[in-house]
Amino acid sequence: MEQEKILSALSYFSVFFFGGIFPLIIYFASGNEEVKRHSKRAFFSHIVPLITVPFVIWSIVLGLTGHQATVPYVIVPTLIVCFILDLVVFIWNIVQGIKVLKLEN
């Protein structure tokens, strides 16, 4: 049971290293349903920051092709919102990994 907890926690903690790849590997390599559930949750939470990339690119392109005075009004709020979202996802992964390690079965 300890090995399953460690694998589940590593799926969340992989936000520090292999991002979405490690939880995907754990998902397909593990036969335990609980580990698969945690690795799937970790994988999708690691994908969320990638969703913000098109919005950042869009705001930069829109800001640079618009009037010079509108650049801060488009780029800065988009970057702030994306940064906050990415930070929340990062912290959520850390909290979930700690919760998995603290569970007693």
CORTARA-V660508 format. One line per field, one symbol per residue. phi: phi as a letter, one per 30 degrees, with the letter a starting at -180 (. if undefined). A space follows every 50 residues. Layout:
phi->???
This chain:
phi->.dddddddddddddddbdhdddddddeddccddddddddddddddddedd ddeddddeddddddcddedceddcdddddddddddddddddedddddddd dddcc
